[in-house]
């Protein structure tokens, strides 16, 4: 019986050792897989961190560009407000001067009508060059040297208006 017990015991030990060797081999394989996956995850993490840095840099660039764009839009709005105001005044002059001779044809002489026409011409000339500057600005996309100051001032006298000075541009 001792012999049988010894055989059983030896057999069980062999099965146990055999099973342990399989478990060690499987454990070694699993540890290697874990190491490989950990390494792959670390590489992925480094790539993600690098991409996050790039995205943050792009975000800062976009925010800077957004701020510049808002500033440019504000400047553009101010510019159009100025242009609108500058165009409105000459139009009011043209309308006012052209209305007087039209409404009172009999009262005005040819000389007075010529003075009205001269005033209308100067006001229209101002509008024309303001529009030219606006078109140039629009084509150049903020690369424009606006010359909004007149090159010559012309005066004319009319009994209704007194002495008026009109600005004349030369292109």
DAPENOR-V851786 format. One line per field, one symbol per residue. ss: DSSP state (a for helix, b for strand, c for the rest). psi: psi as a letter, one per 30 degrees, with the letter a starting at -180 (. if undefined). burial: 1 if it has 24 or more other ideal C-beta (glycine too) atoms within 12 Angstrom, else 0. A space follows every 10 residues. Layout:
ss: ???
psi: ???
burial: ???
//
This chain:
ss: caaaaaaaaa aaaaaaaaaa aaaaaaaaaa aaaaaaaaaa aaaaaaaaaa aaaaaaaaaa aaaaaaaaaa aaaaaaaaaa aaaaaaaaaa aaaaaaaaaa aaacccccca aaaaaaaaaa aaaaaaaaaa aaaaaaaaaa cccccccccc cbbbbbbbcc cbbbbbbbcc c
psi: eeeeeeeeee eeeeeeeeee eeeeeeeeee eeeeeeeeee eeeeeeeeee eeeeeeeeee eeeeeeeeee eeeeeeeeee eeeeeeeeee eeeeeeefee fefieefkle eeeeeeeeee eeeeeeeeee eeeeeeeeef igikjkifkl fkkkklkkee fakkkkkkkk .
burial: 0000000000 0000000000 0000000000 0000000000 0000000000 0000000000 0000000000 0000000000 0010011001 0011001001 1000000000 0100111111 1111111011 0011001000 0000000000 0000010100 0001011010 0
//
